Amino acid sequence: MRRHPRRGEAGREVSDPSNVPSLRGAEVGRRIGVGLMYGLWKPRVLGAWKVPATGPVILAVNHSHNIDGPMVIGVAPRASHFLVKKEAWVGPLDPAMRALGQVKVDRSTADRTAITQALSVLERGGVLGIFPEGSRGEGDFAALRSGLAYFAVRSGAQVVPVAVLGSTDRRGRLIKGLPPLRSRVDVVFGDPFEAGDGTGRRTRAALDEATVRIQKQLTAHLENARRLTGREAR
């Protein structure tokens, strides 16, 4: 039977350690990602040094291809726990992703289990990966869901924008659903920033303002990443 969260000295809920995604598993996932991403493709990574070495961090990643998450997991300087839609947790992938410290999320509802696990990662000082657009699309940060703002404001974590470019340029000849083997994929990490306004407010208005603030930062980073990599939109 699942235990209720324990309460700290000030009545604050403290995460059940047994329900926190495994940091060791995420590190194993990072090492596997390094081998796969650098073995199958040619990642060019810019700005990885900008990711804070310690403390809670949210990686806000644009999303246009299925390899975007694994690519960031493999090239990021710290082990990360990504929010992954439940539809991807099929067959043997379910226990594998659980063991590798990822977080299953049901996008059709307010998934309290996923929310608790994600906040637990940040509470522990870990790295949470989020696709703020909510689903795969153009990868241009044009439409953000409120989840990123909620986690950032609630936890106080630094947000690091991440642009993955080149994953959708061409389809592979051997596997149509993947980029061509040994093709270049650029991953550009941006400057960390705080999503909140410094007041600590968590109201709906504060979250809406944080979402607007985040979108401006992410859009500006994407434009800069395209210039740096020579992948300006045409």
KAVEN-V933344 format. One record per run of one state. SS is the DSSP state (alpha for helix, beta for strand, coil for the rest). FROM is the first residue (numbers start at 1). LEN is the number of residues. If there is no record, write none. Layout:
ss: (SS/SS)
from: (FROM/FROM)
len: (LEN/LEN)
//
This chain:
ss: (coil/beta/coil/beta/coil/alpha/coil/alpha/coil/beta/coil/alpha/coil/beta/coil/alpha/coil/beta/alpha/coil/alpha/coil/beta/coil/alpha/coil/beta/coil/alpha/coil/beta/coil/beta/coil/beta/coil/alpha/coil)
from: (1/6/8/13/15/17/20/23/41/42/47/48/51/57/62/67/76/81/86/89/92/100/103/106/112/124/127/131/147/156/158/166/184/190/193/194/204/230)
len: (5/2/5/2/2/3/3/18/1/5/1/3/6/5/5/9/5/5/3/3/8/3/3/6/12/3/4/16/9/2/8/18/6/3/1/10/26/5)
//
